[in-house]
């Protein structure tokens, strides 16, 4: 199986990857500097940390682009299972 990672900045690709796995845009509570800041971004999956708070995809991608981030992700694990591995990295 192919467990290699990919990197993208394409909003549609990121959203499709996350939603296929039951993920939704979120940020870590209490990390925003003010009401216009999303704070630390995450993708929330069922059963994730209660410190994650849902935000809109629009707000998530605005912060993603403003912070000049890229989305590093894996489609499949080495065993061939669907992977939820992702990391936000500098472009």
C-alpha positions as CSV (number, residue, x, y, z in Angstrom):
1,X,0.0,0.0,0.0
2,X,1.0,3.6,-0.6
3,X,1.3,5.4,2.7
4,X,3.2,8.4,1.4
5,X,2.3,11.9,2.4
6,X,1.2,14.8,0.2
7,X,1.2,18.5,0.7
8,X,-1.4,20.9,-0.6
9,X,-2.7,24.4,-0.2
10,X,-5.9,23.7,-2.3
11,X,-8.9,24.5,-0.1
12,X,-11.2,22.0,-1.9
13,X,-8.7,19.2,-1.6
14,X,-8.3,19.8,2.1
15,X,-12.0,20.0,2.7
16,X,-12.7,16.8,0.8
17,X,-9.9,14.9,2.7
18,X,-11.3,16.1,6.1
19,X,-15.0,15.5,5.4
20,X,-14.4,12.1,3.9
21,X,-13.0,11.1,7.3
22,X,-15.7,12.8,9.3
23,X,-13.5,15.8,10.1
24,X,-14.6,19.4,10.5
25,X,-12.8,22.8,10.9
26,X,-11.9,23.7,14.4
27,X,-9.5,25.7,16.5
28,X,-8.1,25.2,20.0
29,X,-10.2,27.1,22.6
30,X,-8.6,30.1,24.2
31,X,-5.7,30.4,21.6
32,X,-7.2,33.3,19.7
33,X,-5.7,36.7,20.4
34,X,-8.9,38.6,19.7
35,X,-12.4,38.0,18.1
36,X,-11.0,38.2,14.6
37,X,-8.3,35.6,15.2
38,X,-9.0,31.9,14.8
39,X,-6.1,30.8,17.1
40,X,-4.5,27.4,16.6
41,X,-6.1,25.5,13.7
42,X,-7.1,21.8,13.8
43,X,-9.4,19.4,12.0
44,X,-11.7,17.9,14.6
45,X,-12.8,14.2,14.4
46,X,-15.4,12.5,16.5
47,X,-14.1,11.9,20.0
48,X,-11.4,14.5,19.7
49,X,-10.2,16.7,22.6
50,X,-12.9,18.9,24.2
51,X,-10.6,21.8,23.9
52,X,-11.4,22.0,20.1
53,X,-14.1,24.4,19.1
54,X,-15.9,24.3,15.7
55,X,-15.4,27.2,13.3
56,X,-16.5,27.7,9.7
57,X,-14.5,26.5,6.8
58,X,-14.3,30.2,5.6
59,X,-12.7,31.3,8.9
60,X,-10.4,28.2,8.9
61,X,-9.1,28.9,5.4
62,X,-8.7,32.6,6.1
63,X,-6.4,31.9,9.0
64,X,-4.7,29.1,7.0
65,X,-3.9,31.5,4.2
66,X,-3.0,34.4,6.4
67,X,-0.5,32.2,8.3
68,X,1.0,31.0,5.0
69,X,0.3,27.3,5.9
70,X,0.3,24.2,3.9
71,X,-1.6,20.9,4.6
72,X,0.6,17.8,4.9
73,X,-1.6,14.7,4.9
74,X,-1.6,10.9,4.3
75,X,-4.4,9.1,2.5
76,X,-3.6,5.6,3.7
77,X,-1.7,4.0,6.5
78,X,1.1,1.5,5.8
79,X,-1.5,-1.2,6.5
80,X,-3.8,0.3,3.8
81,X,-6.4,1.7,6.2
82,X,-7.7,5.2,5.7
83,X,-5.4,7.6,7.5
84,X,-6.4,10.7,9.5
85,X,-2.7,11.9,9.7
86,X,-2.3,15.5,8.9
87,X,-0.1,18.4,10.0
88,X,-0.1,22.1,9.3
89,X,3.3,23.3,8.1
90,X,4.8,26.5,6.7
91,X,4.7,26.9,3.0
